[in-house]
């Protein structure tokens, strides 16, 4: 399976480091996030990658070259002209992914020990178009699932705004983990263009297509703030 790693973001929460560097090169115990996640996925047999770049993208290119691309096959989706967010970034990388049956997407600033093999197995067993890794943890935004773990909505806990389909009121609320497995048929169904969030697209797609949640209790941290690096260094050696 090929993996798309989202590494283009501005990383504003990681300032002042990201004033001069991409967040993908922020280090946890001396190892950059991008290197950690390439090697993490390689440990599950994934060796074909697409990496999108924008903010200080040249530094990422140099880093990969200096490390002989970690022995991986790496293609670059260069968003240097415009940062496209997750949905636009996926659509922009279409040419690298459209011939795959399915592919994995991962945010570069997520560190986890989630079992990727089990994640892929559930996706294939459920026959879903999209499978989202989710867990029961604190988050300002929650995805909402029915008793079959089909995605049915989204809620923002800060302002209580929500979007639900199907008239189902007893829904399980879980936090998205920044990993998803997506079938390439999504490219025929996406309606947005330009800069947009993939979650907005998922909220439309869930009305007609199966989007399933994979609930896990693995270690996971969003390395989005300087203080989260300290926490990550205790969790990931």
Secondary structure, DSSP 4 states (H G I P E B T S, - for coil): -EEEEE-----GGGTTGGGTS-GGG-EETTEEHHHHHHHHHHTTT--EEEEEE-TTHHHHHHHHHHTGGGGSEEEEEE-SS---HHHHHHHHTHHHHTTSSEEEEEETTEEE---HHHHHHHHHHHT-SEEEEEESS--SEEEEE-TT-BEEEEEETTT--EEE-TT----EEEEEEEEEEEEGGGGGT----SS--HHHHHHHHTTTS-EEEEE----EEE--SHHHHHHHHHH--
